[in-house]
Structure formats: structure tokens, C-alpha cells
Amino acid sequence: MAVIVGTILSVGSAFIIGGLLGLIVAYVVVSIVYGKIFLFSFRGSLGFTLVVLLIQVGIVQGLNDLGLYLISPT
């Protein structure tokens, strides 16, 4: 549930605001959603969101290293 709500709100805010500020707002929005659903403090939810982000980037990098591209390299 947290992933679905967080994704919808973050994509919406990033689309409406755009640019780097939109990405920052999306990060904060996802942190707030995680905090409300998992009952974290705001600081704890920011840290949790960072860990989730790093795991996702690591998975994408690992798939890239294996030659499995999520987006065509051409």
C-alpha cells in the first residue's frame, strides 16, 4: 500500500513541479507516506526512503552490469 500511494503521489508531484525541485518534493512525499503508513518519525522515514532508493539504484546497476537494460541503450 505504501508503494502504491507513494508512487502515485510522487509521480504526480514530480510531473506538476518538474525538474530537480520536483524530484526533491517527490522524495519528501514518499518519505511522508512511509512515515504515516509504517509509523516512522519524519527523520526515520527520510532514512528509510534513502535506503529504499539505494537498494533500487543498486538493483538497476546490477541488472545493467549483467547486460539487462530497463531502457534500450540505443
WOTAZI-V894548 format. One record per residue. N is the residue number from 0. PHI is phi in radians with two decimals (* if undefined). PSI is psi as a letter, one per 40 degrees, with the letter a starting at -180 (none if undefined). OMEGA is omega in radians with two decimals (999 if undefined). Layout:
N_PHI_PSI_OMEGA + N_PHI_PSI_OMEGA
//
This chain:
0_*_d_3.14 + 1_-1.09_d_-3.13 + 2_-1.17_d_-3.11 + 3_-1.14_d_-3.13 + 4_-1.11_d_-3.14 + 5_-1.08_d_3.14 + 6_-1.16_d_-3.14 + 7_-1.08_d_-3.12 + 8_-1.18_d_-3.10 + 9_-1.24_d_3.10 + 10_-1.14_d_3.11 + 11_-1.09_d_-3.13 + 12_-1.20_d_3.11 + 13_-1.15_d_3.13 + 14_-1.21_d_-3.10 + 15_-1.22_d_-3.07 + 16_-1.48_d_3.12 + 17_1.35_i_3.08 + 18_1.16_a_-3.12 + 19_-1.13_d_3.12 + 20_-1.08_d_3.09 + 21_-1.10_d_3.09 + 22_-1.18_d_3.11 + 23_-1.14_d_3.11 + 24_-1.11_d_3.11 + 25_-1.07_d_3.11 + 26_-1.08_d_-3.14 + 27_-1.16_d_3.13 + 28_-1.09_d_3.10 + 29_-1.10_d_3.10 + 30_-1.08_d_3.12 + 31_-1.12_d_3.12 + 32_-1.09_d_3.10 + 33_-1.05_d_3.14 + 34_-1.09_d_-3.12 + 35_-1.26_d_-3.08 + 36_-1.35_d_-3.10 + 37_-1.65_e_3.11 + 38_1.04_f_3.04 + 39_-1.55_i_2.92 + 40_-1.24_i_-3.14 + 41_-1.08_d_3.12 + 42_-1.12_d_3.11 + 43_-1.13_d_3.14 + 44_-1.23_d_3.05 + 45_-1.10_d_3.10 + 46_-1.15_d_3.12 + 47_-1.10_d_3.12 + 48_-1.12_d_3.10 + 49_-1.11_d_3.12 + 50_-1.09_d_3.11 + 51_-1.07_d_3.12 + 52_-1.07_d_-3.14 + 53_-1.13_d_3.09 + 54_-1.12_d_3.14 + 55_-1.12_d_3.11 + 56_-1.12_d_3.10 + 57_-1.10_d_3.11 + 58_-1.14_d_3.12 + 59_-1.09_d_3.12 + 60_-1.13_d_3.11 + 61_-1.10_d_3.10 + 62_-1.12_d_3.10 + 63_-1.09_d_3.12 + 64_-1.11_d_3.11 + 65_-1.46_e_3.14 + 66_1.52_e_3.11 + 67_-1.76_h_-3.05 + 68_-1.65_h_3.06 + 69_-1.39_d_3.06 + 70_-2.23_h_-3.11 + 71_-1.01_h_-3.09 + 72_-1.27_e_-3.11 + 73_-1.64_none_999
//
